[in-house]
Amino acid sequence: MPAPLTVDAARLRADLAAASYTVDAVLARIGDLGQEGLGRNCTVPADVALGDARDPLATLIRLFLLQQSVLTADVTGVLDAAALLAAEYLAEDRGRLFALVDVRPYGSPDDGASGWLVADPTPGLDHIVDPTEPEYVLGASPASTTLAQIAMRAPVGSALDLGTGCGVQSLHLARHAARIVGTDVNPRALELAALTAALNGADVDLREGSLYEPVAGERFDLIVSNPPFVMSPPRAEADTLAYREANFEADALVETLVRGAADHLAPGGSLQLLTNWAVLDQPWEERLRGWVPDGCDAWVIERERLDVFSYIEMWLADAGLAGRPGWRAAYDEWLAYFDRLGIRSVGMGWILVTRADRERPHLRFESWPHPVAQPVGDVFARHAAAVDAFQLPTADLLAVRPRLVDVEQETIGRPGAEDPEHVVFRQRTGLLRAVKADTALAATLGALDGDLTVGQVLSAVAQVLEVDAAELAAALLPDVRQALLDQLLVLEAR
């Protein structure tokens, strides 16, 4: 449990709101160019947009987002500076204040999880790069945003935010989970996550500890985590960057999370990870398949594959080592470590493990580097039902009434040809999958509108095409099953 809050969260929330320190107001003030500049870690466009302004909103933008010092007098009446100084969230020097934490507006139009996040200041602003401190607490990042968008959003009784960091995932979970537990090994992360939760009125049970240790004996309907998966060479505990790495060999931390999921999931519950894994000489699918616990389904999507050089360079830069004297020595250390472990490349992607307790667990491993339509949380939420439909016995499959959803139809053919060579059904949401169909499959999929059974449609198509109905069914049912699994076809409760 983190230490009690050292500032009055209700007072701070009221002060931030009074200054209109919100996502929309900040974006309106700094403009698109200012926002794009901050995305590049450059404050100049936003600074230019603010000009000489010293009003409350401009002062907070400068203080927290641009990491500039501001006159103490400008903060008076805007924030309770004395309390923030005492909590060591602000510091003062010769009549000017500067922030020791990053308090920034957070907006999520996808699910309404909007408010403020408290983290450590963004490193590397305006190309001033210093080595990252071991207890650094990362704020909202592309990774945390992606995890929030892939996480299921259906109402659940209990949720675990494993490796909570600044608490951003708990902010999303609070929209649909009745009970939330957040864990982290970093005491500073728990301190800032507690303030994030309090600022947003979220009730989160925060606990210190590694992996599943703080929740021994407990089960959850949903576990989400962007764990410290970076496969850095082992180092002294005091030098480990807690937000991104742990002293596990290679991807053993991720393996531990997957293997231990069944013991901490309620029946039907799911673990969702945004993570990476080592690719050795053995096929990666085969290796990860061995991690999945008994009684669990798994769906692993590799979104990106990095060679070892790109991977190492990315994380050395993240640690603030780019351009520093120890960069090459650290690079060589990582290369030797990867070579010793036989790591040829690194897969990065999404892992879903569900305690389905099926007689025949469903395990799916695929590479999908293509664009998707975020958020895709609903795709994962429907996955168990899609697997149920995919595994239906033939007689039951013929009797169901699926419906083609969120799909657009395209035709492919040679210019001037009377008929198209293929019809393509392409999803407009989710993973944006596409199915290339011949005449028979196109007619079948197009006719499945939720009213007719699969058997009825196949019989009608067979009659129109003047082919044997049984032979047509044998040929097309595998495609219908795949369309159900890929959620082009869905079964709705009747």
Rosetta blueprint (number, residue, H / E / L):
1 M L
2 P L
3 A L
4 P L
5 L L
6 T L
7 V L
8 D L
9 A H
10 A H
11 R H
12 L H
13 R H
14 A H
15 D H
16 L H
17 A H
18 A H
19 A L
20 S L
21 Y L
22 T L
23 V H
24 D H
25 A H
26 V H
27 L H
28 A H
29 R H
30 I H
31 G H
32 D H
33 L H
34 G H
35 Q H
36 E H
37 G H
38 L H
39 G H
40 R L
41 N L
42 C L
43 T L
44 V H
45 P H
46 A H
47 D H
48 V H
49 A H
50 L H
51 G L
52 D L
53 A L
54 R L
55 D L
56 P H
57 L H
58 A H
59 T H
60 L H
61 I H
62 R H
63 L H
64 F H
65 L H
66 L L
67 Q L
68 Q L
69 S L
70 V E
71 L E
72 T H
73 A H
74 D H
75 V H
76 T E
77 G L
78 V L
79 L E
80 D L
81 A H
82 A H
83 A H
84 L H
85 L H
86 A H
87 A L
88 E L
89 Y L
90 L E
91 A E
92 E E
93 D E
94 R L
95 G L
96 R E
97 L E
98 F E
99 A E
100 L L
101 V L
102 D E
103 V E
104 R E
105 P E
106 Y E
107 G L
108 S L
109 P L
110 D L
111 D L
112 G L
113 A L
114 S L
115 G E
116 W E
117 L E
118 V E
119 A E
120 D L
121 P L
122 T L
123 P L
124 G L
125 L H
126 D H
127 H H
128 I L
129 V L
130 D L
131 P L
132 T L
133 E L
134 P L
135 E L
136 Y L
137 V L
138 L L
139 G L
140 A L
141 S L
142 P H
143 A H
144 S H
145 T H
146 T H
147 L H
148 A H
149 Q H
150 I H
151 A L
152 M L
153 R L
154 A L
155 P L
156 V E
157 G E
158 S E
159 A E
160 L E
161 D E
162 L E
163 G L
164 T L
165 G L
166 C L
167 G L
168 V H
169 Q H
170 S H
171 L H
172 H H
173 L H
174 A L
175 R L
176 H L
177 A E
178 A E
179 R E
180 I E
181 V E
182 G E
183 T E
184 D E
185 V L
186 N L
187 P H
188 R H
189 A H
190 L H
191 E H
192 L H
193 A H
194 A H
195 L H
196 T H
197 A H
198 A H
199 L H
200 N L
201 G L
202 A L
203 D L
204 V L
205 D E
206 L E
207 R E
208 E E
209 G L
210 S L
211 L L
212 Y L
213 E H
214 P H
215 V H
216 A L
217 G L
218 E L
219 R L
220 F E
221 D E
222 L E
223 I E
224 V E
225 S E
226 N L
227 P L
228 P L
229 F L
230 V L
231 M L
232 S L
233 P L
234 P L
235 R L
236 A L
237 E H
238 A H
239 D H
240 T L
241 L L
242 A L
243 Y L
244 R L
245 E L
246 A L
247 N L
248 F L
249 E L
250 A L
251 D L
252 A H
253 L H
254 V H
255 E H
256 T H
257 L H
258 V H
259 R H
260 G L
261 A H
262 A H
263 D H
264 H H
265 L E
266 A E
267 P E
268 G E
269 G E
270 S E
271 L E
272 Q E
273 L E
274 L E
275 T E
276 N E
277 W E
278 A E
279 V E
280 L L
281 D L
282 Q L
283 P L
284 W H
285 E H
286 E H
287 R H
288 L H
289 R H
290 G L
291 W L
292 V L
293 P L
294 D L
295 G L
296 C L
297 D E
298 A E
299 W E
300 V E
301 I E
302 E E
303 R E
304 E E
305 R E
306 L E
307 D E
308 V H
309 F H
310 S H
311 Y H
312 I H
313 E H
314 M H
315 W H
316 L H
317 A H
318 D H
319 A L
320 G L
321 L L
322 A L
323 G L
324 R L
325 P L
326 G L
327 W H
328 R H
329 A H
330 A H
331 Y H
332 D H
333 E H
334 W H
335 L H
336 A H
337 Y H
338 F H
339 D H
340 R H
341 L H
342 G L
343 I L
344 R L
345 S E
346 V E
347 G E
348 M E
349 G E
350 W E
351 I E
352 L E
353 V E
354 T E
355 R L
356 A L
357 D L
358 R L
359 E L
360 R L
361 P L
362 H L
363 L E
364 R E
365 F E
366 E E
367 S E
368 W L
369 P L
370 H L
371 P L
372 V L
373 A E
374 Q L
375 P L
376 V L
377 G H
378 D H
379 V H
380 F H
381 A H
382 R L
383 H H
384 A H
385 A H
386 A H
387 V H
388 D H
389 A H
390 F H
391 Q L
392 L L
393 P L
394 T H
395 A H
396 D H
397 L H
398 L H
399 A H
400 V L
401 R L
402 P L
403 R E
404 L E
405 V L
406 D L
407 V E
408 E E
409 Q E
410 E E
411 T E
412 I E
413 G L
414 R L
415 P L
416 G L
417 A L
418 E L
419 D L
420 P L
421 E L
422 H E
423 V E
424 V E
425 F E
426 R E
427 Q E
428 R L
429 T L
430 G E
431 L L
432 L L
433 R L
434 A E
435 V E
436 K E
437 A E
438 D L
439 T H
440 A H
441 L H
442 A H
443 A H
444 T H
445 L H
446 G H
447 A H
448 L L
449 D E
450 G L
451 D L
452 L L
453 T L
454 V H
455 G H
456 Q H
457 V H
458 L H
459 S H
460 A H
461 V H
462 A H
463 Q H
464 V H
465 L H
466 E L
467 V L
468 D L
469 A H
470 A H
471 E H
472 L H
473 A H
474 A H
475 A H
476 L H
477 L H
478 P H
479 D H
480 V H
481 R H
482 Q H
483 A H
484 L H
485 L H
486 D L
487 Q L
488 L L
489 L E
490 V E
491 L L
492 E L
493 A L
494 R L
